[in-house]
């Protein structure tokens, strides 16, 4: 899938707008989500993400991966992700 156009970082303040109005009408082609915000099982953030992603392409931004760091990869984190 090619993702192009205008993207926006999905924040909690945006949930209601994206659930009530199609993203195209809001002028947004895709959303960026911070992976770690949704690694908790269940809960409202995950429910919003599940509903919104049906209509809007998303890219994940894993801020805790630390791929360029000196520590070895955290395979537990990668499994969870």
For each residue, the residues with C-beta under 8 A, 3 or more apart:
1: 57
2:
3: 7 29 30 57 59
4: 29
5: 29 30
6: 27 28 29 30
7: 3 28 29 30 31 32 59
8: 14 28 30 31 32
9: 31 32 33 34
10: 14 15 18 31 32 33 49 52 58
11: 14
12: 15 45
13:
14: 8 10 11 17 18
15: 10 12 18 19 48 52
16: 19 20
17: 14 20 21 26
18: 10 14 15 21 23 26 28 31 52 55 56
19: 15 16 48 51 52
20: 16 17
21: 17 18 25 26
22: 25 26 55
23: 18 26 28 29 31 55 56
24: 27 28 29
25: 21 22
26: 17 18 21 22 23
27: 6 24
28: 6 7 8 18 23 24 31 56
29: 3 4 5 6 7 23 24 57
30: 3 5 6 7 8 56 57 58 59
31: 7 8 9 10 18 23 28 52 56 57 58 59
32: 7 8 9 10 58 59 60 61
33: 9 10 37 38 49 58 59 60 61
34: 9 37 60 61 62 63
35: 38 39 60 61 62 63 64 81
36: 39 62 63 64
37: 33 34 45
38: 33 35 45 46 49
39: 35 36 80 81
40: 43 45 46
41: 46
42: 46 47
43: 40 46 47
44: 47 48
45: 12 37 38 40 48 49
46: 38 40 41 42 43 49 50
47: 42 43 44 50 51
48: 15 19 44 45 51 52
49: 10 33 38 45 46 52 53
50: 46 47 53 54
51: 19 47 48 54
52: 10 15 18 19 31 48 49 55 56 58
53: 49 50 56 58
54: 50 51
55: 18 22 23 52
56: 18 23 28 30 31 52 53
57: 1 3 29 30 31
58: 10 30 31 32 33 52 53
59: 3 7 30 31 32 33
60: 32 33 34 35 81
61: 32 33 34 35
62: 34 35 36 65 81
63: 34 35 36
64: 35 36 77
65: 62 77 78
66: 69 71 74
67: 73
68:
69: 66
70:
71: 66 74
72:
73: 67 78
74: 66 71 77 78
75: 78 79
76: 79 80
77: 64 65 74 80 81
78: 65 73 74 75 81
79: 75 76
80: 39 76 77
81: 35 39 60 62 77 78
